[in-house]
Amino acid sequence: MLKIDDIIKFVLSNDLKYTGAHQSAHPRTKTTLQILEPETQLKLIWKEFSNYIESQLLNGKSIKIPNFGVFIFTNNNLINTKSNKEFTKSFLDMNKLFTAKLIFQLDNSYRNILKSFPDENFKKKIMQPMEYFEPKKIINWNPYSIAKKCFLSDLVINDGINNIFKAIYDLVKCGKNLEIELGFFKFIFNNKEVVYTKNNIFGL
């Protein structure tokens, strides 16, 4: 079962296929910080990317990872904010709050390589209703906040993450078994089938 460290090594050892700025060491944007060799650099990028996804979900934002999938908050019941004032303090200029459920949908590109593609039944609740969130529009992940955390250019971040997900797809297509931890989620590709688990980070 290949994990993210193995996938990173695979990406870096196939530099002609997974080209980009991530293939070489880059100066940090904070000059007092040490320049990292490519493998350590890419591991740092993945760590901060994972933290970024977690942070966006904790803030109630639906987020898309191109060529992998999308985390979506769906509206459930409208909450009367007048009777829940204690829960609205951190939500400025909000008139309405909703309970929300978080679902994940794998990208359609996997439809051609998996034995069975997750349909609507796959879009099951992967955690209990998350109350007092304002569901927001789906956003694409962006490299800028991750670049600030890593003290690297956004080009290195963008190339690194995009090539990791490109490699994930290629490895699944070849029949490799993968275990990918992303934030508080774990995706397992086994024999061209996919399942996922989650940690109760929200304490619900």
Backbone hydrogen bonds in HBPLUS format (Angstrom, degrees):
<---DONOR---> <-ACCEPTOR-->    atom                        ^
c    i                          cat <-CA-CA->   ^        H-A-AA   ^      H-
h    n   atom  resd res      DA  || num        DHA   H-A  angle D-A-AA Bond
n    s   type  num  typ     dist DA aas  dist angle  dist       angle   num
A0002-LEU N   A0177-ASN O   2.81 MM 175  6.14 164.1  1.84 156.4 150.8     1
A0179-GLU N   A0002-LEU O   2.78 MM 177  6.05 153.4  1.85 165.0 163.2     2
A0006-ASP N   A0003-LYS O   2.93 MM   3  5.35 122.9  2.27 109.3 123.9     3
A0007-ILE N   A0003-LYS O   3.00 MM   4  6.34 153.6  2.08 152.5 161.0     4
A0008-ILE N   A0004-ILE O   2.88 MM   4  6.11 155.9  1.94 151.6 157.6     5
A0009-LYS N   A0005-ASP O   3.13 MM   4  6.35 157.3  2.18 141.0 146.6     6
A0010-PHE N   A0006-ASP O   2.93 MM   4  6.17 150.2  2.02 143.2 152.0     7
A0011-VAL N   A0007-ILE O   2.89 MM   4  6.17 155.6  1.95 150.4 156.1     8
A0012-LEU N   A0008-ILE O   3.04 MM   4  6.29 166.4  2.06 152.6 155.5     9
A0013-SER N   A0009-LYS O   2.93 MM   4  6.01 140.1  2.09 142.0 152.7    10
A0014-ASN N   A0011-VAL O   3.26 MM   3  5.39 155.5  2.32 101.9 109.2    11
A0017-LYS N   A0014-ASN O   3.11 MM   3  5.64 139.2  2.29 111.1 121.4    12
A0018-TYR N   A0014-ASN O   2.96 MM   4  6.13 165.9  1.98 159.6 164.3    13
A0023-GLN N   A0020-GLY O   3.23 MM   3  5.96 169.4  2.24 119.1 122.4    14
A0024-SER N   A0021-ALA O   3.40 MM   3  6.18 172.5  2.41 120.8 121.8    15
A0029-THR N   A0151-PHE O   2.79 MM 122  4.87 152.9  1.87 112.3 121.7    16
A0033-LEU N   A0030-LYS O   2.95 MM   3  5.82 167.9  1.96 130.3 134.4    17
A0041-GLN N   A0037-GLU O   2.91 MM   4  5.95 162.0  1.94 160.6 165.2    18
A0042-LEU N   A0038-PRO O   2.90 MM   4  6.02 156.6  1.95 146.9 151.7    19
A0043-LYS N   A0039-GLU O   3.00 MM   4  6.22 150.3  2.09 146.3 154.7    20
A0044-LEU N   A0040-THR O   3.00 MM   4  6.21 153.8  2.07 146.2 152.7    21
A0045-ILE N   A0041-GLN O   3.02 MM   4  6.32 154.2  2.09 143.0 150.3    22
A0046-TRP N   A0042-LEU O   2.98 MM   4  6.20 158.9  2.02 144.8 149.8    23
A0047-LYS N   A0043-LYS O   2.97 MM   4  6.18 159.1  2.02 145.8 151.9    24
A0048-GLU N   A0044-LEU O   3.01 MM   4  6.27 165.6  2.03 155.5 158.0    25
A0049-PHE N   A0045-ILE O   2.87 MM   4  6.00 146.4  1.98 144.9 155.3    26
A0050-SER N   A0046-TRP O   2.84 MM   4  6.03 161.4  1.88 153.3 157.4    27
A0051-ASN N   A0047-LYS O   3.01 MM   4  6.30 156.2  2.07 144.2 150.9    28
A0052-TYR N   A0048-GLU O   2.87 MM   4  5.97 146.2  1.98 137.1 146.6    29
A0053-ILE N   A0049-PHE O   2.96 MM   4  6.30 157.3  2.01 153.2 157.8    30
A0054-GLU N   A0050-SER O   3.07 MM   4  6.30 165.7  2.09 149.3 153.3    31
A0055-SER N   A0051-ASN O   2.88 MM   4  6.08 156.5  1.93 146.1 152.7    32
A0056-GLN N   A0052-TYR O   2.95 MM   4  6.22 159.1  1.99 152.3 157.1    33
A0057-LEU N   A0053-ILE O   3.06 MM   4  6.31 160.2  2.10 152.5 157.4    34
A0058-LEU N   A0054-GLU O   2.91 MM   4  6.14 154.3  1.98 149.1 157.0    35
A0059-ASN N   A0055-SER O   3.07 MM   4  6.29 131.7  2.31 138.4 150.6    36
A0059-ASN N   A0056-GLN O   3.18 MM   3  5.11 132.5  2.42  91.6 104.5    37
A0061-LYS N   A0056-GLN O   2.96 MM   5  5.38 163.3  1.99 153.2 150.2    38
A0060-GLY N   A0057-LEU O   2.92 MM   3  4.97 157.8  1.97 108.9 111.6    39
A0139-ILE N   A0062-SER O   2.97 MM  77  6.33 155.8  2.03 138.5 142.8    40
A0063-ILE N   A0071-PHE O   2.95 MM   8  5.35 132.6  2.18 137.2 151.3    41
A0071-PHE N   A0063-ILE O   2.92 MM   8  5.35 163.4  1.94 160.0 157.5    42
A0064-LYS N   A0139-ILE O   2.73 MM  75  5.99 160.2  1.77 157.3 162.1    43
A0141-TRP N   A0064-LYS O   3.23 MM  77  6.28 151.0  2.32 171.6 163.0    44
A0065-ILE N   A0069-GLY O   2.78 MM   4  5.38 175.0  1.78 175.9 177.3    45
A0068-PHE N   A0065-ILE O   2.96 MM   3  5.53 140.4  2.12 148.7 146.6    46
A0069-GLY N   A0065-ILE O   3.02 MM   4  5.38 162.9  2.05 147.6 153.0    47
A0107-ASP N   A0068-PHE O   2.80 MM  39  5.01 160.5  1.84 125.6 121.4    48
A0070-VAL N   A0105-GLN O   2.99 MM  35  5.45 151.4  2.07 142.7 151.5    49
A0105-GLN N   A0070-VAL O   2.99 MM  35  5.45 159.0  2.04 150.7 157.3    50
A0072-ILE N   A0103-ILE O   2.83 MM  31  5.29 168.0  1.84 153.9 158.1    51
A0103-ILE N   A0072-ILE O   2.83 MM  31  5.29 162.8  1.86 152.3 157.7    52
A0074-THR N   A0101-LYS O   2.76 MM  27  5.23 159.1  1.80 150.6 157.6    53
A0101-LYS N   A0074-THR O   3.01 MM  27  5.23 153.6  2.08 141.5 149.5    54
A0076-ASN N   A0099-THR O   2.97 MM  23  5.28 135.4  2.17 156.2 145.7    55
A0099-THR N   A0077-ASN O   3.00 MM  22  5.47 157.3  2.05 149.5 156.8    56
A0079-ILE N   A0097-LEU O   2.90 MM  18  5.47 174.4  1.90 153.2 151.3    57
A0083-SER N   A0080-ASN O   3.17 MM   3  5.84 144.0  2.30 114.7 122.5    58
A0084-ASN N   A0081-THR O   3.09 MM   3  4.81 154.7  2.16  96.3 104.0    59
A0087-PHE N   A0084-ASN O   2.95 MM   3  5.63 156.5  2.01 119.4 126.6    60
A0088-THR N   A0085-LYS O   3.06 MM   3  5.23 163.9  2.09 110.3 115.4    61
A0091-PHE N   A0088-THR O   3.06 MM   3  5.25 161.2  2.10 111.4 117.2    62
A0098-PHE N   A0133-PHE O   3.13 MM  35  5.76 160.8  2.17 144.4 149.9    63
A0133-PHE N   A0098-PHE O   3.24 MM  35  5.76 146.0  2.36 170.3 164.7    64
A0100-ALA N   A0130-MET O   3.15 MM  30  5.13 141.0  2.31 114.0 125.5    65
A0130-MET N   A0100-ALA O   2.64 MM  30  5.13 163.7  1.67 163.4 162.4    66
A0126-ILE N   A0102-LEU O   3.37 MM  24  6.31 170.9  2.38 178.8 178.5    67
A0110-TYR N   A0107-ASP O   3.10 MM   3  6.05 168.3  2.11 126.7 129.6    68
A0111-ARG N   A0108-ASN O   2.91 MM   3  5.29 161.3  1.94 114.5 120.7    69
A0113-ILE N   A0110-TYR O   3.14 MM   3  5.38 152.6  2.22 106.0 114.1    70
A0114-LEU N   A0110-TYR O   3.15 MM   4  6.08 143.5  2.29 162.3 164.8    71
A0115-LYS N   A0192-LYS O   3.00 MM  77  5.74 161.9  2.04 149.0 154.5    72
A0122-PHE N   A0119-ASP O   2.86 MM   3  5.38 148.0  1.96 112.9 122.7    73
A0123-LYS N   A0120-GLU O   3.03 MM   3  5.23 141.6  2.18 101.1 112.2    74
A0147-ALA N   A0143-PRO O   2.78 MM   4  5.93 152.4  1.86 154.7 163.3    75
A0148-LYS N   A0144-TYR O   3.13 MM   4  6.43 149.6  2.22 144.7 151.9    76
A0149-LYS N   A0145-SER O   3.24 MM   4  6.50 150.1  2.33 137.7 144.9    77
A0150-CYS N   A0146-ILE O   2.95 MM   4  6.21 152.1  2.03 151.5 159.3    78
A0151-PHE N   A0147-ALA O   2.78 MM   4  5.62 124.2  2.10 139.6 153.5    79
A0152-LEU N   A0147-ALA O   3.11 MM   5  5.04 156.3  2.17 136.8 143.4    80
A0157-ILE N   A0153-SER O   3.34 MM   4  6.72 160.0  2.39 147.0 152.2    81
A0158-ASN N   A0154-ASP O   2.87 MM   4  5.99 170.6  1.88 150.8 153.6    82
A0159-ASP N   A0155-LEU O   2.96 MM   4  6.05 171.8  1.97 152.1 154.7    83
A0160-GLY N   A0156-VAL O   2.96 MM   4  5.94 159.4  2.01 143.5 150.0    84
A0161-ILE N   A0157-ILE O   3.01 MM   4  6.16 176.6  2.01 162.1 161.8    85
A0162-ASN N   A0158-ASN O   3.05 MM   4  6.04 164.8  2.08 149.3 154.1    86
A0163-ASN N   A0159-ASP O   3.05 MM   4  6.04 154.3  2.12 143.1 149.7    87
A0164-ILE N   A0160-GLY O   3.04 MM   4  6.24 144.7  2.17 143.3 153.1    88
A0165-PHE N   A0161-ILE O   3.12 MM   4  6.43 164.0  2.15 156.2 158.7    89
A0166-LYS N   A0162-ASN O   2.99 MM   4  6.17 141.5  2.15 136.1 147.6    90
A0167-ALA N   A0163-ASN O   2.91 MM   4  6.02 154.3  1.98 141.3 147.5    91
A0168-ILE N   A0164-ILE O   2.90 MM   4  6.20 150.3  1.99 145.2 154.0    92
A0169-TYR N   A0165-PHE O   3.15 MM   4  6.30 163.0  2.18 141.6 144.8    93
A0170-ASP N   A0166-LYS O   3.05 MM   4  6.32 163.3  2.08 146.7 151.5    94
A0171-LEU N   A0167-ALA O   2.83 MM   4  5.99 160.9  1.87 155.0 159.4    95
A0172-VAL N   A0168-ILE O   2.98 MM   4  6.17 161.3  2.02 151.3 156.3    96
A0173-LYS N   A0169-TYR O   2.91 MM   4  6.09 160.5  1.94 151.7 157.6    97
A0174-CYS N   A0170-ASP O   3.04 MM   4  6.28 138.8  2.21 138.4 148.9    98
A0176-LYS N   A0171-LEU O   2.91 MM   5  5.33 157.3  1.97 160.2 152.6    99
A0175-GLY N   A0172-VAL O   2.94 MM   3  5.08 157.2  2.00 106.8 113.8   100
A0178-LEU N   A0189-PHE O   2.84 MM  11  5.01 144.0  1.97 136.4 147.9   101
A0189-PHE N   A0178-LEU O   2.86 MM  11  5.01 153.8  1.93 139.6 148.2   102
A0180-ILE N   A0187-PHE O   2.79 MM   7  5.07 168.7  1.81 155.9 158.0   103
A0187-PHE N   A0180-ILE O   2.78 MM   7  5.07 164.9  1.81 150.0 151.9   104
A0182-LEU N   A0185-PHE O   2.82 MM   3  5.23 159.3  1.86 146.3 153.4   105
A0185-PHE N   A0182-LEU O   2.99 MM   3  5.23 157.5  2.04 122.6 129.4   106
A0199-ASN N   A0184-PHE O   2.85 MM  15  5.26 151.9  1.92 154.9 159.8   107
A0186-LYS N   A0197-THR O   2.90 MM  11  5.19 159.7  1.94 146.7 145.3   108
A0197-THR N   A0186-LYS O   2.86 MM  11  5.19 151.2  1.94 144.0 153.7   109
A0188-ILE N   A0195-VAL O   2.81 MM   7  5.34 178.7  1.81 161.4 161.7   110
A0195-VAL N   A0188-ILE O   2.98 MM   7  5.34 153.8  2.05 145.3 153.7   111
A0190-ASN N   A0193-GLU O   2.79 MM   3  5.23 153.2  1.86 150.7 157.7   112
A0193-GLU N   A0190-ASN O   2.97 MM   3  5.23 136.9  2.16 106.3 118.3   113
A0201-ILE N   A0199-ASN O   2.79 MM   2  5.46 137.2  1.97 104.5  92.0   114
A0203-GLY N   A0200-ASN O   3.07 MM   3  5.29 153.9  2.14 104.8 113.0   115
